[in-house]
Amino acid sequence: MSKNYNDLILQNTKIITEAFSPQDFVDRFTMLFKDFFGIAGMDFYTLDYNTGMFRDFVRDWIYIEDPQAQEYIFKIFKMFQQDSEKFIFNGKDISYSSTKEEIEEIKNNTADINLLYFPLFSPERTFGFVEVRYQKLNDDIEIDENLFKVLQIADLQISTAIYNQIVKEHMATGLNFYDAMKNIAKIIESQYELDYIIPQIGEMIDRFISSHLIYIFLKDGNKKYKLLWPSNCNNEEIMQMLENQEKEGAIKISPDCRIGLFPIKGETETLGVLVAYSTIGKLSANEIEYLVELTKQSGITIQRANVYSDVLKHATMDALTGLNNRRQFEIRLKQETSVSHRKKTELCGIMLDIDYFKKVNDTYGHAAGDCVLKGIAEIITKTVREYDIPCRYGGEEFFILLPMTNIDDAYMVAQRLRQNIQNSKIDIRDAKVKGVPFLQITASIGVNKFNHDETPQEFYQGADKALYESKVNGRNRVTVYNSNANAGKEG
């Protein structure tokens, strides 16, 4: 065996041990074969036995969708299924034991563009092949029986490396699946509102099956499917399948196997549907199995959230922040305005909204958003007095009732609160955002004084209007409501 052949095997081994990604893997093999044989390029095709379609190894396992390309690839693949101990050169078979005369005949019949195929195989079966394209053979390499023996060794090395990559991918998918199942089950430890739960479930499943589009529909009061996540669905085929779903509770797959409807079931009824739309080809049998289980877990989580939500309607505390919840705020608002009116005491209110909170959720995820909400609640609790009444009004909005407080003092409290938020680093480590342990957040604030001739709702709305002025005028500021001018002083 010549020195050049030894170099080929050594460099082949080095690539397998050092390549960090499929793209790097193929790029380096292409350069190696270009040096030895003057090739123009290489493609690696692997068969997905779940879908019966071929994928391009280097381009992130994207399916080969062109029917003619699939037909041609299958033709080559079937040749290797019949006999994996051969190469195919310009449509002709080359066995590892070809004679020198046979090889010389093939060498003399090269075309302007030559194609060499060799199989990818595991101990169990052939799972793909490599296509090598070149215009000429490198004159420094002698085409003889030793060359094909070397290629046989290289083929075994490459097949083993790619097979290990496929196994590794399957193992990672399994681990990610169990993580997704666990995380969906844990959502209700901190949230009971569907407006928060559904986006988290959608994002978890979307991250797990990143090559597909995920939609979550829940039934409304009229038993019609309403899209809850993401914000819109423009796929007419999906909407048509939802309208024509004859049997509730049954999984439905489109004829081309690209769309799957998976019912979200409660204890006694179907709560909604999770829709998966494959952007790269058919939904595989494994993906369908994973989606069935993820949808089951989602149904359990949503059912429990509905039960807990009914219980919490009569509770007073917001589950996430530990502050008074919306219902308790409405009760205390009526109580405090009634006391202020009856005893002629002063009462003020602070309305606070976190700036760019949607961007936090979109950039870092809802888990990070939850950390921010809890962090802001802690700052509010530490800033206000013991007898003040901080509430989570809803979403990223908070309202603080300040009994026996004049408007100047309320303005000072609001400014101190705004500064404390601006100067704090909100801990989001529980969200496990890589490289981002803390966030700096600002808040816009509106302040209003209760007038004894107005209703509780008008008192609240005044603070809300002042908050709106703070946002319009640049955020991270405090505005005092003035009924005559719609807004008072700012800072």
N, C-alpha and C positions, 0 to 999 in steps of 0.2 A: 504494500500500500504506500502511495507516494506521500511525501511530506505535506503537499497541498491538501490531500484527503484528511490527513491527521489534523491539520489546521482547521479544516471544515468542522470536524467533529468537536474539537476543543472549543471553537468559537460558538458552535451550536449549543454546547453545554453551558457556556458562560451566559448566553442570552437567556436560556431557560431559568437559570438561577438568579439572574439580576433584573429581568424585565419587571416593571412595576404595574403595567396596565396592558390590556389587549392591544391598544394602539402602539404602545412602546414595543410590545412583543412582536407585532407584525412589521413595524418599521425596521426594527433591527434585523429580523430574518430577511426582509427584502434587500437590505443593504448587503448582507452576507452573501446571499445568492447572486446578487448583482455583481459583486466582486469576483465570484467564482465562475458564473455562467453567463454574465451579461444580460440578466433578465430585466424586463420592463416593469414587472409588478407581480404581486401575489394576493390572492383572496382566500379566506378561510371560511368554509361553509359547514355549519353543524345542523343536524336534524333535531327538531324538537318533537320527541315522540308523543307528547301530550296533544299537540295540534296537528301533527303530520306536515308541518311546514319547515322550510329551511330558514336559518338565521345567519346573518353576517356576524362573524365572531368579533371583528374589530370595531364595527359600528354599533357598539352597545347592544348586540344581540337583536338588531332590528330584523324583522321578517322580510324575506324576499317576496314582494307582493305581485310582481309582474308575472302573469300566468305563463308566458312563453319562457321566461327565465326559470321559473319553477319546474316547468316540464323538462327543460334542458338539464337542469341540475339533477333532477330525479333520474334522468337517463344515465348520467355519469355515475350517480350513487348506486344504482342497481347493479352496474357492472362490478363495483367493488363489493357489494353484498354477496355476489356470486363467488368472487375470488378476491380477497383482500391482500393477497401476496403478489401484487403486481403494480406496475405503473401503466398509465395510458399516455402515449405520446402521439399527438396529431391523429387521434382516433385509433391507434394501434396499441395492442397490449405488449408490455415489456415485463417479462418475469424476472425474478431475482437471478434465475439461472440461465438467462438468455446467452446464446453463444456469441462469440466475437463477431462472427459473420452477420448474425441477425442485428446486432447493435450497429455494425458498420452500414448495413442497408438502411436502417432508420436514420442514421446520421446523414446519409447522402440524399435523403428525401425531405430535408427540412424546407419549410416554406418561409415566406416573408415574415409571417407572424406564427410562432410555434407555441403550442399549448401542451404543457405537461401536467398530469394529474396524479396525485398519490393520496392514498386513503388515510383517514383518521380513525383509529380503532382502539377499543378497550378490550380487556379480557373477555367481556361478554358479547360485544357486537361492534359492528362498524357504525360510527355515529356522524361521519362527515367526510370531507376531503379538502385538499388544497389545490387551487388552480395556480399554476405558474405560467406567466406570459413572458416571452422574450423574442427579440428579433434575430439574434445570432448566438452561437455558442462561443464562449471565451476560448480563444486559441491556445491559451496557456494550460487548459484542462483537457486531458486526453479522455475521449469518450470510449470507455472499455468496461469490461465486466466488473472491475474493482470499483468504478464510480457508482454503479447501481447497488453494490453491496454497502457502500458508504451511505448512499441515499436511504437504504433500508434502515440503517442504524439511526440516521437523522429523522426519518419518518416515525420510528418508534419513540424517539425522544420527544418530538413535537406532539405526537398523539397523547403521550402520557401527560405532558404539561397542560394541554388544553382540557383533557379529561379531568385532571385535578382541579382546574379552574371551574369547570361545570359543577363538580361535586361541591366545591367550596361555595359557589353561588347558591346551590340548593340548601346547604347547611345554614348559610346566612339568612336565606329566605325563611327557613323554619324558625330560627331564633327571632327574627323580626316579627314573624306572625305571633309568637307567644308574647312578645313585648306589647304588640298592639292589643291583643286580647286582654292582657293585664291592665294596660293603661286605660282602656275603655271601661273596664270594671271599676277602676279607681276614681273615675270622674266625679261620681256622686259623693265622694268624701268631702268635696268642697263646693259643689254646685248642684242646684236643684232646678234651675230655670232652663227650659228647653232652648231659649234664645242663646244661651251660653254653651249648653251641652252639645247641641247638634253641630255647630262649627268645629268643636274639638273632635268629635267623632269623625266628621268628614275629613279633617286634616290628618288624623292618625291613619285612617284607611288609605287616603290619598298618598301619604308618604310610603306606606307599605307597598302599594301597587302603583308606583310612580309613573308607569308608562300608560296608565289608563286615566280617563276622566271619571270622577265620582260625583254623583248627585244624590241628595237625600230629600225625599218627599214624605210629608206627613199628612194625614187626613185632617181636614178642617171640620167645623161644626156641621157642614152639609155633606160630609163623607166624601168630599172631593180631594184629590191629591194636590197639595200646595208645596211648592219648592221652598225648602228652608235653607239649603246650602248646596252650591254657592249662590250668588245673587241672581243668576239667570241661567237659563238653558235654551239654546237656540236650535237644538237638534230636533227637527220635526218628527223623525222616526221614533225617537224616544217618547215624545209627547203622544204620538199615535198609539204606540204600544201600551202606554198607561191608560189611554181612553178605552182600548179594546181588551184590556185584561179581563178575561171572562171569569176565571176561577181565582178568587183571592186566596192567598196563602200558598200559591204554587209558583215555583221558579219558572221564569220565562226567558228563553234565549232566542235572539233573532235568527232568521234563516242563514245569514252569513256568519253567525257566531261572534259578532263583534259587540253586541249589546246584550247585557244580562240584567233582568229585573229580579231582585231578591227581596221577598217580603220581610218587613220588620214586624214581628209578632209580639203581642202582649199575652197576658194569661188567657184572655177570652176572645180577643179580636185582633185583626191586623191593624197595626198602628200606622204603617206607611210602607214605603218601598225604597230600597237602596238600588241605584242604577249604576252599573259600570259600563263604560264605553271604551273599547280598546282602540287606541290610536295607531297601533302597529300591526294588527292582524287579529286572528281569532283569539277569543278567550280560551285559555288552555284548561284541561280537566283539573289540574292542580289549582289554578287561579279560581275556578268556580268553587272548588271545595273550600279554599281559604275564605272566599267571600261569603259562602253559606254560613261558616262558623262565626265570622266577624259580624255578620248581620244578626245572628242569634244573640251574640253578646250585646250588640247595640240595642236590640229589643228588650233584653233584660234590664239594661241600664236605663233606658227611656221609661219603661214601666215603673221601675223603682223611683225614678225622679218624679213621675206623675203622682205616685202615692205620697212621697215626701212633701211634694209641693202642696198637696191638699192639706196635709198636717200643718205645714208651715204657714198656711193662710191664717191660722189662728195663733201663731207664735209671734213673738215680738222681735227676735234677733235675726239679722242677716247672717246666713251661714258662712259666707266667705270672710267678711270683714269683722264680724262681732259687734257691729254697730246696730242701732235700731233699724228695722227694715221699713219698707215703703208703707206697709199697713200701719205700723206703729207710729211712723212719722205723721200720718194723717190724723191719728188719734191724738197725739201730743200737740199737733198744730191747733186743733180745735180747743183742747184743754188750755193751752197757754194763752191763746188769743182771748178766750173767755175770761181767764183770770185777769189778764191785763186790762180788759174792758171793765170788768167789775170793780177792780181795786184801783183803777187809774194808774197803773204802773207801766213803766216803759218795757218794750219788747222789741228786739231786732232779730233779723235773720240773715244768715250768710249762705249764699248759693255758690257752690264750687264745682267746676268742671275741669277734668284733666285735659291738658292741651295735647292734641295729636295722638289721642289714645288709640284710635283705629290703626295708626301707623305702627304702634308698638305691637299690636296683635298681628298685623300683616307681616311685619319684619321678623319678629322673634317668637310668634306663636301665642296662643291663648293662655298657656301655662305662665308665660312671662307676664301677660296682661293681668292674670290673677295675682301674681306677686306684687305688681305695681299697685293694684287696688288695696291689697292688704297693707302695703307700705304706707300709702297715703292715709289710710284709716288710722294707723299707728301715730303718724305725725299729727293728725287732727286731734286724737285723744290726748296727746302730750301737750298740745298747744292751748286747748280750751280749758275752762274751769270745770271743777267737778260737777257743778250743778247745771252746766250747759248741756244741751241735748243734741249730740251729733247723730245724723241718720244717713244711711245710704239710700238716696232717693231712687236710684235705678241706674244700671250701666256704670258709667264713669262719673255720675253726678252725685254730689253730697249736699245735704242741707243741715245747717247748724242753727238751732233755736237758742237765742241768748236772752233769757229772762232778766228783768231788772237791769237792762243795759241801754244807755243812750246811744245815739247814732255815732258820735265821735269815738266813743270807746269801742263800738262795734267795728268801726273803720280801722282802728288800731289793731284789734284782734285779727281782722282779715289781712292786713298788711303783714303782720307777724307770721301768720299762717302761710301766706304766699312766699315769704322769704325763707321760711323753714323748709318748705317743699323744694324751692329752687336750690337751696344750699345742701340738700340731702342727696346721698347716693342710695337709690333704692336697690335693695338686695334681691336679685332674681336668680340666685344660684340654684334654688330648688327647681327652676325650669330647665336647668342643664343646657343652656345655650352656649355653645362652644366659643370660648374667648370673650364672653360678655357676662361677667359676674354681677355688674351693677349698671343701673341706668340713672341718668339725671333727667328729671321731669319738671315741667312747670305747670301752673294751673291758672285759670282765669276765674275771677270771683265777682259776684254781685252782692251788694249789701242793701237792705231795706229796713225801714222803721215801720212798725205797726201803728196805723192810725185807728183810733177807736171807732171811727164811723165807717170803716171798711170791713169787708168780709175776710175770713181766713184765706180764701182763694186769691183775693186781690192782693193781700200781703205777700203771699208766696210768688204770685206772678210779677210783682214789682221787683223782687230780688232776681227773678229769672230774666226780666228785661234788662236789668243792670248787668247781669252776667253776659248777655248777648252783646251789649255795648263794649264790654271788655274784650270779647273775642273779635268784634269788628275792628276795634282800634289797635289790634296788634297782639292780643293775648298776654299772658303773664302780667296781669294788672288787676287792680281793684277799682270798681266803679260803684258809687253810691247812687241809688235810684232817686230821681226827682220827678214827681208826677207832673209838674208843669213843663219841664223840658225833656222828659223821658229819660234823662240821665243827669247825674250830678258830677261831683268831683271825681277825678281819676288819679291813680297813682300806681 
